[in-house]
Amino acid sequence: MQRVSSTTADFAADLSRLGAAIRAARKEKEISQETLAYLAGVDRSHMGKIERGERNVTILNVLRIALALHCLPSDLLQRAKL
C-alpha cells in the first residue's frame, strides 16, 4: 500500500517529484517549457513554478499537461511515484 502524504513537507516533496516528472517528460519530447505551457494553456511562468514544485498543480492542469505531452495523467503520476 502506498503512503498518503499528511504533512506540509510531504506535500512539498510530492509537488517537487511531480514537477520533475513533468520536466523529464517534456525534455524527452524535446519541447521547450514555453511550448509546453502554450500547448497546455498554462502561463509560462506558472509552468516553470509547476516544474520546480513551487505551485500546487490542479488536476485540470495535470490533464492539460498530459494531453500536451501525449501521455496519460497516470503516466506522470507514476513517474513521480505518487
ABEGO torsion letter per residue (X at the ends): XBBBBABAAAAAAAAAAAAAAAAAAAAAAGBBAAAAAAAAGBBAAAAAAAAAGABBBBAAAAAAAAAAAGBBAAAAAAAAGX
